[in-house]
Amino acid sequence: MSDITWEEPFCAEGNNCFRIGTDPDGNAYIAVSGQEDRYLTDSREALRALIREIKAGRADHLL
């Protein structure tokens, strides 16, 4: 999907890097950096919750 605007990758030490994106309709996307063609999409709030868990070190194994 070419309408997704991806943010810079977030990389935690020793973990996969991931990217967050949004489209003009307000949908949110998350993908492992370098694999943006294989993304998950959900509401922005659901992805924010996932990102908070990843940054806290509790959910990095999900990616």
Summary of the structure (lengths in Angstrom):
residues: 63
radius of gyration: 11.1
end to end distance: 20.3
largest distance: 33.8
contacts: 151
relative contact order: 0.21
helix: 24%
strand: 29%
